[in-house]
Amino acid sequence: MSGPINVAVVGVGRMGSIHALHVRELAQETGRCVLAAVVDGNIERARQCAARMGCDVPVLASVGELIDAGLCNATVIVTPTESHREHAAQLITAGHRVLVEKPLTGTVESDREFAAELDRNNPHALMLAFQRRFDLPLQYAKSLMDSGVIGRVFKIYSSLEDSNPAPNGYKSGGILPDMSIHNVDEILWLTGRMPRAALVVGSNIYTHRLTTCQEDFDDALLCLWFDNEMAAQVQVSRNHVCGYRVETLIFGEEGQIHVGRFEQKPFDVIVEAYGRRGRDEPLARRTFRMRQYTHVLPEFVDRFGPAYKAELAAFVECCGAEAPFPITHNDGLRAQKVISAGMRAVVTEEQAAVV
Ligand SMILES: NC(=O)c1ccc[n+]([C@@H]2O[C@H](COP(=O)([O-])OP(=O)(O)OC[C@H]3O[C@@H](n4cnc5c(N)ncnc54)[C@H](O)[C@@H]3O)[C@@H](O)[C@H]2O)c1
């Protein structure tokens, strides 16, 4: 790798301010990168972000200003989902490589168009931020599964449940395209397979009443069927009032792997593998300690802080080595294709059979 990579962060709200902090920390810890600019349409927010980190970084108000300033060729895009495509296209045209927060564009139609454009003109310009692939507990679970310790896997259950509704004013394209994209990519990554069929069961049961955000459901289940006798279930909700619930259960013919039991201990993530009935001891058990930042942050940072940082480090390494990214626009597209298939077969209470 040559010199350090200059990296800007565009959009420093809830998630972007964490990416900016991690760029700054990686710069200090590894010397592999430099925080080149903090950009936000709300310039005061960008100033506050820079001030919180105590660094004298250029603060800019738009992607156009960033391009004109010529400060860097690598940028993390953390603006609202509906701007991802526009901002990524602008920056890539100007010669940047970009790390784009999930989801790619927010809809399968737009994902398809954008992915085709990128494949044609810039196949290696975009890394998609699926931080679960950098999460040590999930990586450990995958290594247990791949080692065959629980035999042939026939079912995966993956949940992601917020403790609060989406904020007032939040623009959601639906709870599944917005949230379950993480779980769906996780399942495709764990199994290396695409499902054959999908359906969704959706309900509004509680927190939709507490927000002005218009979202289709506050609780939904996506069911997936794969070839060769395998199924998966993704549970997403905004109703888990006691805290962020992120759990994965992998069921095999010889046992089960469990990642992240909810125990109101947000910084301890337990991975356990159990054998068949009758065994006294687990096949494996490890606790992964997450990072406690110096101030209170959104609940997803409690659970995935180190994974976000590892994801950023991978982005920086690939930029330095001019190497392809490990996760691209096509990973975003394939997860959204699965969700979109499920959304074509939604069952609501009105559509269910009367009891
Ligand atoms: N990977 C994860 O776990 C995770 C978690 C949260 C959010 N996200 C994703 O991150 C993205 C941002 O979400 P958030 O919750 O941080 O939103 P947010 O509203 O808190 O932050 C977005 C920021 O972008 C700024 N912005 C808006 N338009 C802009 C423009 N044209 N130019 C420059 N800045 C602009 C806003 O002022 C705001 O500061 C979304 O796509 C979301 O899906 C991912």
The ligand as a Gaussian input file, in Angstrom:
#p B3LYP/6-31G(d) Opt

LIG

0 1
 N      -25.755000      -0.426000       8.869000
 C      -26.581000      -0.074000       9.832000
 O      -26.727000      -0.789000      10.823000
 C      -27.300000       1.232000       9.738000
 C      -27.847000       1.830000      10.876000
 C      -28.510000       3.050000      10.740000
 C      -28.639000       3.635000       9.504000
 N      -28.116000       3.014000       8.410000
 C      -28.265000       3.633000       7.071000
 O      -27.520000       4.839000       7.057000
 C      -28.178000       5.828000       6.265000
 C      -28.374000       7.076000       7.112000
 O      -29.217000       6.773000       8.195000
 P      -29.194000       7.621000       9.561000
 O      -30.088000       6.920000      10.474000
 O      -27.791000       7.929000       9.948000
 O      -29.904000       8.971000       9.061000
 P      -29.784000      10.435000       9.697000
 O      -30.988000      11.166000       9.219000
 O      -29.511000      10.369000      11.154000
 O      -28.482000      11.051000       8.982000
 C      -28.456000      11.415000       7.619000
 C      -27.602000      12.669000       7.485000
 O      -27.469000      12.990000       6.102000
 C      -27.567000      14.411000       5.973000
 N      -27.975000      14.727000       4.610000
 C      -29.232000      14.606000       4.069000
 N      -29.212000      14.974000       2.774000
 C      -27.923000      15.330000       2.497000
 C      -27.282000      15.809000       1.323000
 N      -27.955000      15.948000       0.164000
 N      -25.964000      16.093000       1.388000
 C      -25.264000      15.932000       2.554000
 N      -25.834000      15.500000       3.698000
 C      -27.144000      15.193000       3.658000
 C      -28.583000      14.815000       7.030000
 O      -28.470000      16.199000       7.358000
 C      -28.203000      13.898000       8.179000
 O      -27.253000      14.481000       9.027000
 C      -29.499000       5.193000       5.799000
 O      -29.334000       4.726000       4.497000
 C      -29.705000       4.033000       6.748000
 O      -30.399000       2.928000       6.148000
 C      -27.448000       1.849000       8.505000

